[in-house]
Amino acid sequence: MDFSNMEVTIDHIADAGAKIKAYATVTFDGMFKVHGVRLAESKQGLNIFMPQKAFNKNGKTLYTDVFHPITSGARTALKEAVIDALTEKRRNKNRRFPMKYRVHCLRPP
């Protein structure tokens, strides 16, 4: 599977001032789709957070990522793709049809 070809759809943009900035769906090389990728403000600036599943262990609610990049290069490429798609969507906010943004990485992560 080639992860250098990502298609990002911004599903929701949060209100100004919210910690979570947007929710996105990412399709990798037309073969693998991940819903619920969040772009949020953190202490290190904008970061992506993967969709999670909650489970109980010893009476505590814990969370585990349903999907996550393994390498830092893959995480950086995914983060940049989501930020680029959000920037493009904000530029074209008056368009009425769903927009998808195809992002081609210069090299595989």
FINUVO-817369 format. One line per field, with one value per atom (N, C-alpha, C): residue number from 0; residue in one letter; chain; atom name; x, y, z. Coordinates in nm, 2 decimals. Atoms other than C-alpha are relative to their C-alpha. Layout:
<pts>
num = (NUM | ...)
residuo = (a | ...)
cadena = (A | ...)
atomo = (CA | ...)
X = (X | ...)
Y = (Y | ...)
Z = (Z | ...)
</pts>
This chain:
<pts>
num = (0 | 0 | 0 | 1 | 1 | 1 | 2 | 2 | 2 | 3 | 3 | 3 | 4 | 4 | 4 | 5 | 5 | 5 | 6 | 6 | 6 | 7 | 7 | 7 | 8 | 8 | 8 | 9 | 9 | 9 | 10 | 10 | 10 | 11 | 11 | 11 | 12 | 12 | 12 | 13 | 13 | 13 | 14 | 14 | 14 | 15 | 15 | 15 | 16 | 16 | 16 | 17 | 17 | 17 | 18 | 18 | 18 | 19 | 19 | 19 | 20 | 20 | 20 | 21 | 21 | 21 | 22 | 22 | 22 | 23 | 23 | 23 | 24 | 24 | 24 | 25 | 25 | 25 | 26 | 26 | 26 | 27 | 27 | 27 | 28 | 28 | 28 | 29 | 29 | 29 | 30 | 30 | 30 | 31 | 31 | 31 | 32 | 32 | 32 | 33 | 33 | 33 | 34 | 34 | 34 | 35 | 35 | 35 | 36 | 36 | 36 | 37 | 37 | 37 | 38 | 38 | 38 | 39 | 39 | 39 | 40 | 40 | 40 | 41 | 41 | 41 | 42 | 42 | 42 | 43 | 43 | 43 | 44 | 44 | 44 | 45 | 45 | 45 | 46 | 46 | 46 | 47 | 47 | 47 | 48 | 48 | 48 | 49 | 49 | 49 | 50 | 50 | 50 | 51 | 51 | 51 | 52 | 52 | 52 | 53 | 53 | 53 | 54 | 54 | 54 | 55 | 55 | 55 | 56 | 56 | 56 | 57 | 57 | 57 | 58 | 58 | 58 | 59 | 59 | 59 | 60 | 60 | 60 | 61 | 61 | 61 | 62 | 62 | 62 | 63 | 63 | 63 | 64 | 64 | 64 | 65 | 65 | 65 | 66 | 66 | 66 | 67 | 67 | 67 | 68 | 68 | 68 | 69 | 69 | 69 | 70 | 70 | 70 | 71 | 71 | 71 | 72 | 72 | 72 | 73 | 73 | 73 | 74 | 74 | 74 | 75 | 75 | 75 | 76 | 76 | 76 | 77 | 77 | 77 | 78 | 78 | 78 | 79 | 79 | 79 | 80 | 80 | 80 | 81 | 81 | 81 | 82 | 82 | 82 | 83 | 83 | 83 | 84 | 84 | 84 | 85 | 85 | 85 | 86 | 86 | 86 | 87 | 87 | 87 | 88 | 88 | 88 | 89 | 89 | 89 | 90 | 90 | 90 | 91 | 91 | 91 | 92 | 92 | 92 | 93 | 93 | 93 | 94 | 94 | 94 | 95 | 95 | 95 | 96 | 96 | 96 | 97 | 97 | 97 | 98 | 98 | 98 | 99 | 99 | 99 | 100 | 100 | 100 | 101 | 101 | 101 | 102 | 102 | 102 | 103 | 103 | 103 | 104 | 104 | 104 | 105 | 105 | 105 | 106 | 106 | 106 | 107 | 107 | 107 | 108 | 108 | 108)
residuo = (m | m | m | d | d | d | f | f | f | s | s | s | n | n | n | m | m | m | e | e | e | v | v | v | t | t | t | i | i | i | d | d | d | h | h | h | i | i | i | a | a | a | d | d | d | a | a | a | g | g | g | a | a | a | k | k | k | i | i | i | k | k | k | a | a | a | y | y | y | a | a | a | t | t | t | v | v | v | t | t | t | f | f | f | d | d | d | g | g | g | m | m | m | f | f | f | k | k | k | v | v | v | h | h | h | g | g | g | v | v | v | r | r | r | l | l | l | a | a | a | e | e | e | s | s | s | k | k | k | q | q | q | g | g | g | l | l | l | n | n | n | i | i | i | f | f | f | m | m | m | p | p | p | q | q | q | k | k | k | a | a | a | f | f | f | n | n | n | k | k | k | n | n | n | g | g | g | k | k | k | t | t | t | l | l | l | y | y | y | t | t | t | d | d | d | v | v | v | f | f | f | h | h | h | p | p | p | i | i | i | t | t | t | s | s | s | g | g | g | a | a | a | r | r | r | t | t | t | a | a | a | l | l | l | k | k | k | e | e | e | a | a | a | v | v | v | i | i | i | d | d | d | a | a | a | l | l | l | t | t | t | e | e | e | k | k | k | r | r | r | r | r | r | n | n | n | k | k | k | n | n | n | r | r | r | r | r | r | f | f | f | p | p | p | m | m | m | k | k | k | y | y | y | r | r | r | v | v | v | h | h | h | c | c | c | l | l | l | r | r | r | p | p | p | p | p | p)
cadena = (A | A | A | A | A | A | A | A | A | A | A | A | A | A | A | A | A | A | A | A | A | A | A | A | A | A | A | A | A | A | A | A | A | A | A | A | A | A | A | A | A | A | A | A | A | A | A | A | A | A | A | A | A | A | A | A | A | A | A | A | A | A | A | A | A | A | A | A | A | A | A | A | A | A | A | A | A | A | A | A | A | A | A | A | A | A | A | A | A | A | A | A | A | A | A | A | A | A | A | A | A | A | A | A | A | A | A | A | A | A | A | A | A | A | A | A | A | A | A | A | A | A | A | A | A | A | A | A | A | A | A | A | A | A | A | A | A | A | A | A | A | A | A | A | A | A | A | A | A | A | A | A | A | A | A | A | A | A | A | A | A | A | A | A | A | A | A | A | A | A | A | A | A | A | A | A | A | A | A | A | A | A | A | A | A | A | A | A | A | A | A | A | A | A | A | A | A | A | A | A | A | A | A | A | A | A | A | A | A | A | A | A | A | A | A | A | A | A | A | A | A | A | A | A | A | A | A | A | A | A | A | A | A | A | A | A | A | A | A | A | A | A | A | A | A | A | A | A | A | A | A | A | A | A | A | A | A | A | A | A | A | A | A | A | A | A | A | A | A | A | A | A | A | A | A | A | A | A | A | A | A | A | A | A | A | A | A | A | A | A | A | A | A | A | A | A | A | A | A | A | A | A | A | A | A | A | A | A | A | A | A | A | A | A | A | A | A | A | A | A | A | A | A | A | A | A | A)
atomo = (N | CA | C | N | CA | C | N | CA | C | N | CA | C | N | CA | C | N | CA | C | N | CA | C | N | CA | C | N | CA | C | N | CA | C | N | CA | C | N | CA | C | N | CA | C | N | CA | C | N | CA | C | N | CA | C | N | CA | C | N | CA | C | N | CA | C | N | CA | C | N | CA | C | N | CA | C | N | CA | C | N | CA | C | N | CA | C | N | CA | C | N | CA | C | N | CA | C | N | CA | C | N | CA | C | N | CA | C | N | CA | C | N | CA | C | N | CA | C | N | CA | C | N | CA | C | N | CA | C | N | CA | C | N | CA | C | N | CA | C | N | CA | C | N | CA | C | N | CA | C | N | CA | C | N | CA | C | N | CA | C | N | CA | C | N | CA | C | N | CA | C | N | CA | C | N | CA | C | N | CA | C | N | CA | C | N | CA | C | N | CA | C | N | CA | C | N | CA | C | N | CA | C | N | CA | C | N | CA | C | N | CA | C | N | CA | C | N | CA | C | N | CA | C | N | CA | C | N | CA | C | N | CA | C | N | CA | C | N | CA | C | N | CA | C | N | CA | C | N | CA | C | N | CA | C | N | CA | C | N | CA | C | N | CA | C | N | CA | C | N | CA | C | N | CA | C | N | CA | C | N | CA | C | N | CA | C | N | CA | C | N | CA | C | N | CA | C | N | CA | C | N | CA | C | N | CA | C | N | CA | C | N | CA | C | N | CA | C | N | CA | C | N | CA | C | N | CA | C | N | CA | C | N | CA | C | N | CA | C | N | CA | C | N | CA | C | N | CA | C | N | CA | C | N | CA | C | N | CA | C | N | CA | C | N | CA | C | N | CA | C | N | CA | C | N | CA | C | N | CA | C)
X = (0.08 | 0.00 | 0.09 | -0.08 | 0.14 | -0.07 | 0.06 | 0.08 | 0.05 | -0.04 | 0.23 | -0.11 | 0.11 | -0.10 | -0.12 | 0.11 | -0.36 | -0.11 | 0.11 | -0.70 | -0.07 | 0.05 | -0.83 | -0.13 | 0.13 | -1.19 | -0.02 | 0.03 | -1.26 | -0.15 | 0.14 | -1.58 | -0.07 | 0.06 | -1.63 | 0.11 | -0.09 | -1.47 | -0.06 | 0.06 | -1.51 | -0.01 | 0.02 | -1.61 | 0.14 | -0.13 | -1.33 | 0.02 | -0.04 | -1.15 | -0.01 | 0.01 | -1.23 | 0.14 | -0.12 | -0.94 | 0.02 | 0.00 | -1.03 | -0.04 | 0.02 | -1.00 | -0.09 | 0.07 | -1.14 | 0.00 | 0.00 | -1.24 | 0.02 | -0.03 | -1.12 | -0.01 | 0.00 | -1.15 | 0.12 | -0.12 | -0.83 | -0.01 | -0.01 | -0.81 | 0.14 | -0.13 | -0.48 | 0.00 | -0.02 | -0.41 | -0.13 | 0.13 | -0.78 | -0.03 | 0.02 | -0.76 | -0.04 | 0.02 | -0.78 | -0.05 | 0.06 | -1.01 | -0.01 | 0.01 | -0.99 | -0.08 | 0.09 | -1.27 | 0.04 | -0.01 | -1.25 | 0.14 | -0.13 | -0.89 | -0.03 | 0.02 | -0.89 | 0.13 | -0.10 | -0.68 | -0.03 | 0.03 | -0.64 | 0.13 | -0.11 | -0.43 | 0.05 | -0.07 | -0.18 | 0.11 | -0.11 | 0.11 | 0.11 | -0.10 | 0.33 | -0.05 | 0.06 | 0.10 | -0.11 | 0.10 | -0.14 | 0.05 | -0.03 | -0.14 | -0.12 | 0.11 | -0.34 | -0.02 | 0.04 | -0.52 | -0.08 | 0.06 | -0.63 | -0.14 | 0.13 | -0.98 | 0.03 | -0.03 | -1.00 | -0.12 | 0.11 | -1.20 | 0.02 | 0.00 | -1.29 | -0.02 | 0.02 | -1.26 | 0.02 | -0.02 | -1.28 | 0.10 | -0.10 | -0.99 | 0.01 | -0.01 | -1.00 | -0.08 | 0.09 | -1.29 | 0.04 | -0.04 | -1.10 | -0.04 | 0.02 | -1.20 | 0.13 | -0.12 | -0.90 | -0.03 | 0.02 | -0.86 | 0.12 | -0.10 | -0.67 | -0.03 | 0.02 | -0.61 | -0.05 | 0.05 | -0.80 | 0.09 | -0.09 | -0.55 | 0.11 | -0.11 | -0.21 | 0.12 | -0.12 | 0.10 | 0.11 | -0.11 | 0.40 | 0.13 | -0.13 | 0.68 | -0.03 | 0.02 | 0.73 | -0.02 | 0.02 | 0.75 | -0.14 | 0.14 | 0.41 | -0.09 | 0.08 | 0.26 | 0.02 | -0.02 | 0.42 | -0.07 | 0.07 | 0.28 | -0.15 | 0.14 | -0.06 | -0.04 | 0.03 | -0.06 | 0.00 | -0.01 | 0.06 | -0.12 | 0.11 | -0.21 | -0.13 | 0.12 | -0.49 | 0.00 | -0.01 | -0.36 | -0.02 | 0.02 | -0.34 | -0.14 | 0.14 | -0.69 | -0.09 | 0.08 | -0.83 | 0.03 | -0.03 | -0.65 | -0.07 | 0.07 | -0.79 | -0.15 | 0.14 | -1.14 | -0.04 | 0.03 | -1.13 | 0.01 | 0.00 | -1.03 | -0.12 | 0.11 | -1.32 | -0.13 | 0.11 | -1.58 | -0.14 | 0.13 | -1.85 | -0.05 | 0.04 | -1.85 | -0.11 | 0.11 | -2.17 | 0.02 | -0.01 | -2.05 | 0.12 | -0.11 | -1.83 | 0.13 | -0.13 | -1.46 | 0.10 | -0.11 | -1.18 | 0.13 | -0.13 | -0.82 | 0.10 | -0.10 | -0.56 | 0.13 | -0.13 | -0.22 | 0.10 | -0.10 | 0.08 | 0.13 | -0.12 | 0.38 | 0.12 | -0.11 | 0.72 | 0.07 | -0.06 | 0.85 | -0.08 | 0.08 | 0.68 | 0.06 | -0.05 | 0.69 | 0.07)
Y = (-0.12 | 0.00 | 0.12 | -0.12 | 0.34 | 0.11 | -0.10 | 0.59 | 0.14 | -0.14 | 0.88 | 0.07 | -0.06 | 0.94 | 0.00 | -0.01 | 1.06 | 0.10 | -0.09 | 1.21 | 0.04 | -0.05 | 1.43 | 0.07 | -0.08 | 1.54 | 0.05 | -0.07 | 1.79 | -0.02 | 0.04 | 1.66 | 0.11 | -0.10 | 1.94 | 0.10 | -0.11 | 2.27 | 0.05 | -0.05 | 2.37 | 0.15 | -0.14 | 2.71 | 0.06 | -0.07 | 2.97 | -0.01 | 0.01 | 2.92 | -0.14 | 0.14 | 2.55 | -0.07 | 0.07 | 2.32 | -0.09 | 0.08 | 2.08 | 0.09 | -0.09 | 2.26 | -0.06 | 0.06 | 2.01 | -0.16 | 0.15 | 1.64 | -0.03 | 0.04 | 1.47 | -0.15 | 0.14 | 1.15 | 0.00 | 0.01 | 1.03 | -0.13 | 0.12 | 0.78 | -0.01 | 0.03 | 0.62 | -0.08 | 0.07 | 0.53 | -0.06 | 0.06 | 0.47 | -0.13 | 0.14 | 0.15 | -0.01 | 0.01 | 0.23 | 0.14 | -0.13 | 0.50 | 0.00 | -0.02 | 0.64 | 0.12 | -0.10 | 0.84 | 0.05 | -0.05 | 1.07 | 0.04 | -0.06 | 1.21 | 0.14 | -0.14 | 1.52 | 0.08 | -0.10 | 1.83 | 0.09 | -0.07 | 2.00 | 0.08 | -0.08 | 2.26 | -0.07 | 0.06 | 2.12 | 0.09 | -0.08 | 2.25 | 0.01 | 0.00 | 2.17 | 0.07 | -0.06 | 2.36 | -0.10 | 0.08 | 2.19 | -0.15 | 0.14 | 1.81 | -0.08 | 0.09 | 1.52 | -0.10 | 0.11 | 1.27 | -0.10 | 0.11 | 0.94 | -0.04 | 0.05 | 0.78 | -0.10 | 0.08 | 0.60 | -0.09 | 0.09 | 0.31 | 0.00 | 0.00 | 0.32 | -0.14 | 0.13 | 0.01 | 0.02 | 0.00 | -0.06 | -0.11 | 0.09 | -0.22 | 0.04 | -0.02 | -0.26 | 0.12 | -0.11 | -0.01 | 0.13 | -0.13 | 0.26 | -0.01 | -0.01 | 0.38 | 0.04 | -0.02 | 0.36 | 0.02 | -0.02 | 0.46 | -0.06 | 0.05 | 0.30 | 0.05 | -0.05 | 0.43 | -0.12 | 0.10 | 0.24 | -0.01 | -0.01 | 0.35 | 0.10 | -0.10 | 0.52 | -0.02 | 0.01 | 0.60 | -0.07 | 0.06 | 0.39 | 0.08 | -0.08 | 0.62 | 0.15 | -0.14 | 0.98 | 0.07 | -0.05 | 1.05 | -0.01 | 0.02 | 0.90 | 0.10 | -0.09 | 1.11 | 0.14 | -0.14 | 1.43 | 0.02 | -0.01 | 1.36 | 0.01 | 0.00 | 1.29 | 0.13 | -0.13 | 1.60 | 0.11 | -0.10 | 1.82 | -0.01 | 0.02 | 1.67 | 0.06 | -0.05 | 1.75 | 0.15 | -0.14 | 2.10 | 0.07 | -0.06 | 2.17 | -0.01 | 0.01 | 2.04 | 0.10 | -0.10 | 2.26 | 0.14 | -0.13 | 2.56 | 0.02 | -0.01 | 2.49 | 0.02 | -0.01 | 2.44 | 0.14 | -0.14 | 2.77 | 0.10 | -0.09 | 2.94 | 0.00 | 0.03 | 2.79 | -0.02 | 0.03 | 2.80 | 0.03 | -0.03 | 2.94 | -0.11 | 0.11 | 2.63 | -0.09 | 0.08 | 2.42 | -0.15 | 0.14 | 2.08 | -0.05 | 0.06 | 1.84 | 0.01 | -0.01 | 1.90 | -0.10 | 0.09 | 1.65 | 0.06 | -0.06 | 1.75 | -0.12 | 0.10 | 1.52 | 0.05 | -0.05 | 1.55 | -0.11 | 0.09 | 1.39 | 0.03 | -0.02 | 1.35 | -0.01 | 0.00 | 1.41 | -0.13 | 0.13 | 1.08 | -0.08 | 0.08 | 0.79 | 0.02 | -0.01 | 0.84 | -0.12)
Z = (0.00 | 0.00 | 0.00 | 0.01 | -0.10 | 0.08 | -0.09 | 0.18 | -0.05 | 0.05 | -0.03 | -0.07 | 0.07 | -0.19 | 0.09 | -0.10 | 0.06 | -0.05 | 0.03 | 0.00 | 0.13 | -0.13 | 0.29 | -0.03 | 0.00 | 0.34 | 0.14 | -0.12 | 0.61 | 0.03 | -0.03 | 0.77 | 0.09 | -0.09 | 1.03 | 0.04 | -0.06 | 1.13 | 0.12 | -0.13 | 1.49 | 0.01 | -0.02 | 1.61 | 0.05 | -0.04 | 1.67 | 0.15 | -0.14 | 2.00 | 0.06 | -0.04 | 2.03 | -0.01 | 0.00 | 2.12 | -0.13 | 0.12 | 1.84 | -0.11 | 0.11 | 1.51 | -0.11 | 0.11 | 1.27 | 0.01 | 0.01 | 1.20 | -0.15 | 0.14 | 0.88 | -0.02 | 0.04 | 0.69 | -0.10 | 0.08 | 0.52 | -0.07 | 0.08 | 0.23 | -0.05 | 0.04 | 0.16 | -0.13 | 0.13 | -0.20 | -0.06 | 0.05 | -0.27 | 0.06 | -0.05 | -0.06 | 0.15 | -0.14 | 0.31 | 0.05 | -0.04 | 0.47 | 0.16 | -0.15 | 0.83 | 0.03 | -0.05 | 0.98 | 0.14 | -0.14 | 1.28 | 0.04 | -0.04 | 1.26 | 0.04 | -0.05 | 1.47 | -0.01 | 0.00 | 1.43 | 0.12 | -0.12 | 1.77 | 0.04 | -0.06 | 1.95 | 0.12 | -0.12 | 2.20 | 0.04 | -0.05 | 2.39 | -0.10 | 0.10 | 2.09 | -0.13 | 0.12 | 1.84 | -0.05 | 0.06 | 1.60 | -0.01 | 0.01 | 1.62 | -0.05 | 0.03 | 1.49 | 0.11 | -0.10 | 1.71 | -0.07 | 0.07 | 1.59 | 0.06 | -0.06 | 1.63 | 0.11 | -0.12 | 1.96 | 0.03 | -0.05 | 2.11 | 0.16 | -0.14 | 2.48 | 0.05 | -0.07 | 2.71 | 0.15 | -0.15 | 3.08 | 0.04 | -0.05 | 3.26 | 0.15 | -0.14 | 3.64 | 0.05 | -0.04 | 3.67 | -0.06 | 0.06 | 3.47 | -0.15 | 0.14 | 3.13 | -0.07 | 0.07 | 2.90 | -0.15 | 0.14 | 2.53 | -0.07 | 0.09 | 2.25 | -0.14 | 0.14 | 1.90 | -0.09 | 0.10 | 1.63 | -0.12 | 0.11 | 1.37 | 0.05 | -0.03 | 1.41 | -0.09 | 0.08 | 1.20 | 0.09 | -0.07 | 1.30 | 0.00 | 0.01 | 1.18 | 0.02 | -0.01 | 1.26 | -0.13 | 0.13 | 0.89 | -0.05 | 0.04 | 0.83 | 0.08 | -0.08 | 1.12 | -0.05 | 0.05 | 0.99 | -0.14 | 0.12 | 0.64 | 0.01 | -0.02 | 0.77 | 0.06 | -0.06 | 0.99 | -0.10 | 0.10 | 0.70 | -0.10 | 0.10 | 0.47 | 0.06 | -0.06 | 0.72 | 0.01 | -0.02 | 0.79 | -0.14 | 0.13 | 0.41 | -0.05 | 0.04 | 0.35 | 0.08 | -0.07 | 0.63 | -0.05 | 0.05 | 0.50 | -0.14 | 0.13 | 0.15 | 0.02 | -0.02 | 0.28 | 0.06 | -0.05 | 0.47 | -0.11 | 0.12 | 0.15 | -0.09 | 0.08 | -0.03 | 0.07 | -0.08 | 0.24 | -0.06 | 0.06 | 0.02 | -0.10 | 0.10 | -0.21 | 0.07 | -0.06 | -0.16 | -0.01 | 0.02 | -0.27 | 0.08 | -0.08 | -0.07 | -0.07 | 0.07 | -0.14 | 0.06 | -0.04 | -0.12 | -0.05 | 0.03 | -0.12 | -0.02 | 0.02 | -0.28 | 0.03 | -0.04 | -0.12 | -0.04 | 0.04 | -0.28 | 0.08 | -0.07 | -0.05 | -0.10 | 0.09 | -0.21 | 0.01 | -0.01 | -0.07 | 0.10 | -0.10 | 0.12 | 0.14 | -0.14 | 0.50 | 0.05)
</pts>
